[in-house]
Amino acid sequence: MCNKHVPVRKGSDMHVPDGFLDAPTSVATAAVAVAGVGLALSRARRELDDRTAPLAGLVAVFVFAAQMLNFPVGAGTSGHLLGGTLAAVLVGPWTATLCLTVVLAVQALLFADGGITALGTNITLMALVGVWAGWLVFVGLRRVARSAGPKVVPALAGVAALVSVPTAALAFTALYAVGGRAPIPLGELTAAMVGWHTVIGIGEGVITLLAVGSIIATRPDLVHGARGLLSARPLQIRTEVPA
Amino acid sequence: MTTAPRQPITTPRLVVAGLVVCVVLAAIVSFWASGHPDGLEFVAEKLGFIDSAGEHATGDSPLADYGVAGIDNARLSGGLAGLIGVVVVAAVAFGLMHLLRRRGTTDDQD
């Protein structure tokens, strides 16, 4: 089975459909999402300038494309990139929140991927928890490995991306504990969600490492997460012809 | 293939190259994506809460579930849906980032 029309596919990994969570929980996550995205709209301005804005657009498109590519993780299960850490390291966490929000909104409204009433939940889990958990782990690792310079940024991003996936899964479990509509033993749910999403996180880490690595290799000056690491290097004169 | 290693690729070229990669992934490679239930679906099926998922409000969208309604060929239908998705996300994301950006650059280049 390799196309997207298998009836069982109602959504993608970590895309919560309508009906999993009760109305109060959905309203609460929608409020969190509105507040988070609102804050991101004002803060992202600091991260975006004429140079980085086009990269931010590209990052959103890449996350959308990569989320279509479910990879098998064994036992008849698949996963796909969440992309929060990848986006945060490349263009900054506030801008990453906006990138993921655009992707999730288009997926829900156009492709019936992720519920409409669950859009706030999905933004909370992927555009807020996924992005910020990954970014904070990345910043922590970068502090430890600062002397190694920009070369280690892709590896640090990969590790942070791995951690971000089970973290987002844990956040879903917490929401389910509060507002899940079907009664499920919480211990079992937590173990299954975190277990499978740790395996999916390995794929997340590898894709993030490769994607961040490709930009670090070509234009390290554009990578938000490498700032400060680059300033320690001597300036070099570039003879660039504007396109 | 550029031969000058110290000559960094310009931002517009990088973005265009990246977009080409995205189109290839969304419109072509996506055909081979795994159709297995994903992590959340799998857990929901195993633990028995998959049925609490309601009908999707945009489930009858002509692009629902990454296919174009009326096109029977799975490769064409899914590929076209992926391409449309890339165009829509690009339009919204590039537009939004362009509106939000600070004018000029903090450091030069380009």
Interface residues (C-beta under 8 A of the other chain):
Chain A: M1 C2 N3 K4 H5 V6 V8 R9 K10 G11 S12 D13 M14 H15 V16 P17 D18 G19 F20 L41 A44 R45 R46 L48 D49 D50 R51 T52 A53 P54 L55 A56 G57 L58 V59 A60 V61 F62 F64 A65 A66 M68 L69 N70 F71 P72 V73 A75 G76 T77 S78 G79 H80 T95 L98 C99 V102 V103 A105 V106 Q107 A108 L109 L110 F111 A112 D113 G115 I116 T117 A169 F172 G180 R181 A182 I184 P185 E188 L189 A192 M193 W196 H197 I200 I215 T218 R219 D221 L222 Q236 R238 T239 E240 V241 P242 A243
Chain B: R6 Q7 P8 I9 T10 T11 P12 R13 L14 V15 G18 L19 V21 C22 V23 L25 A26 V29 S30 F31 W32 A33 S34 G35 H36 P37 D38 G39 L40 E41 F42 V43 A44 K46 L47 G48 F49 I50 D51 S52 A53 G54 E55 H56 A57 T58 G59 S61 L63 A64 D65 Y66 G67 A74 R75 S77 G78 A81 G82 I84 G85 V86 V88 V89 A90 V92 A93 F94 L96 M97 H98 L100 R101 R102 R103 G104 T105 T106 D107 Q109 D110
